[in-house]
């Protein structure tokens, strides 16, 4: 997908999610993110700012195949169904979600319904890593100051 099409898709997603775009320029995706290309990745977070920071880089890295879920009030079951309805290959899950939900619990609900989806804990805190690993997921540190570097860490799991 060309840059203009990716940017158009980003604008549409930002409008749907009611979040701002921080830039109007698609980032350059390094080779370290190559294994994300073409993958259907769903990004789940409760912070509109975090989604806004990762929206363009993840769309660029996946060639437009990324999706985003902004968690607000859904229960774990509702959120799991919302995720599964989008049929992702990979789900990036924040640990600390709205309404005191935890990503590792969401992960268990997803894998109970579909064990073929790859889930990766994606948190700015390292403390949840053992919880995600114990539940059968990978883990990558999410850094809003370096979204491309964070996505490169996710890419390592897909080799």
N, C-alpha and C positions, 0 to 999 in steps of 0.2 A: 504494500500500500504506500503510495507516495506521501510526502510530508503534508501537502495541502489536505488530502483526504483524512490523514491521521488527526490533523488539527481540527478539522470539521467534526470528526467523531468525538474528539476531546471536548469541544464546545457543547455538543449535544449532551454528552454524559454529565458535564458540569451543570448544565441547565436542569437535567432530570434530577440530579442529586442536590441541587440548590447550593452549590459550592462555587467559589471563585477559581479562575485559572490564574496562577501567579505569573505566567508568561505566555506569550503568543508564539513562541518558537519551539519547535520540536528538538529535543536533545539528540546528540550523536550517541549512538549505542556502541560501546566498545566490544571487541571480540570476547571479552570475559563474560558477556551476557548472551553469547551465541546460542546456548542450549534453550533459551527462552523463546527464540524465534518460532512463531507459528503455534505456540502452545496456548491452549485456552485456560487462562489463569484468572481466578477470581480473588480479589483483594477484599478482605473483610475487616472493617475497623469502625470505631464509634466516633472518631475525631474527624470532622470535616476538613480541618487544616491538613492532617496527615494524608487523607485521600487526595486532596488538592495537590500536595507536593509530589505524590507518586503517580498521579494520573497520566501526565505526559510521558515520563520515563517508562512506565510499564506498558503503555500503549505502543510506544516506539519499539521497545524490546520484544514485544509479542507480535509485531506487525498488525496491530489493531485487534488482536484477539483477547484482550484483557476486559474483564468486567469488574464492577465495584459494588459492594454492598455497604451502605452506611447504616450501621446498627443504631436503632433508637430505643424502641420499647418492646421488640419481639422477645418471646420466650426462647429458650434453647431449641425447643421442638419447631417453633415457627421459623426461626432463623435457619435451622438445618434444612427444612423443607424449601425455603426460599433459595438457599444455596444449591441444593440438589436439582431444583427446577431449571437452573441455568446450565446444568450438565458440564461442569468444569473438569478439566484433566487434573488441575492443581488448585489448591485453595491456600492462600496465605492468610493466616488467622492471628489477629492481635490477641494477647492474653487478657487484657483488662478492657472489657466491653461495657456498654451502658447497662444500667440497672443491676450492677454487681455481678454480671455474668462473667464467666471465665472461658477463655479460648480453648483450654485443654478439655473442658467439659463439652463444649460445642464439637470439638474434634471427635470425641467418643460418640456423640449422637450422629454425626455424619458417617463415621465408619461403620456404625451398627447398621445403617441403612444401605451403604454402598462402600464396600471395603476396597474397591479398585481406585478410588480417588486418592491422589497423593496430597497429603496435608503437610504444611510446614508452619510451625509456630513462627510468627513474625512480630517480635516485640522489641521495644526500646529498652526493656529491662532484661537482664540475663537470668534473673532468678527463676523464671518459668521454664527454662530450658529442660530441666529434668522431668518436669510434669508432661511436656510435649513428647519427649523421648519415651517416657514410660507408657504413654498412650499410643505409641507407634508412629510418631511423626518426626520429621526433621525439625531443625530450628535454625533460624538466621536472625542476626541482630538487625533491627530496623533503625536507621539513622536518617532523620529528616534533613540533616545537613549534607548528607551524601546518599541520595536515593539510588544513583547508578551503582555505587559501591555496595549498597545493600542488596540490590538486585543481582549483582555479580555473585554475592554470597549464596543467594537462592539458586542461581545457575549451577553452582558447584554440586548441588544435590542431584541434578538431572543428568550428570555425565554417566 
